């Protein structure tokens, strides 16, 4: 199964927790908003992506099946 990570820019308020939990895939810009790699997430990192999305305080981080 192929998965991708995306962020809802409307609900994101730049807590930065996603970058702390999933630094392999998420960087923060100069204002603290996530910059997410658009490539499919490798199977070895999919659990990390789910955990980061589950912990997002505003539910702005979304894991999608591609």
C-alpha positions in Angstrom: 0.0 0.0 0.0 1.3 3.4 -1.0 0.8 6.3 1.4 1.4 10.1 1.2 1.4 12.7 3.8 -0.3 16.1 3.3 -1.2 19.1 5.5 -4.4 21.1 5.6 -3.1 24.7 5.5 -6.3 26.1 6.8 -6.3 24.1 10.1 -2.5 24.1 10.6 -1.4 26.7 13.3 2.3 25.7 13.3 2.7 23.8 16.5 5.6 21.9 14.9 4.8 18.6 16.5 4.8 16.9 13.1 8.4 17.8 12.5 9.4 16.5 15.9 7.6 13.2 15.4 8.5 12.6 11.8 11.7 14.6 11.0 12.5 12.2 8.1 9.6 13.6 6.1 8.6 17.0 7.6 10.6 20.2 7.9 9.4 23.5 9.2 9.6 26.8 7.3 10.8 30.0 8.9 7.3 30.6 10.5 7.0 27.0 11.9 4.7 25.6 9.2 5.4 22.2 7.8 7.1 21.5 4.5 6.2 17.9 3.6 8.0 15.7 1.1 5.5 14.8 -1.7 7.0 11.4 -2.4 5.2 8.2 -1.3 6.2 7.2 2.2 8.3 4.0 2.3 6.7 1.1 4.2 9.4 1.3 6.9 8.2 4.9 7.8 4.5 4.5 7.5 3.9 3.9 11.2 5.8 7.1 11.9 3.6 9.0 9.5 0.4 7.7 11.2 1.7 8.5 14.6 2.6 12.1 13.6 -0.9 12.5 12.0 -2.6 11.1 15.1 -0.7 13.5 17.4 -1.4 16.7 15.4 -3.3 19.0 17.8 -5.4 20.5 15.0 -5.7 17.4 12.9 -4.1 19.2 10.0 -1.7 16.4 9.1 -3.4 13.8 6.9 -2.1 10.4 5.8 -3.7 9.3 2.5 -3.5 6.1 0.5 -2.1 6.8 -2.9 
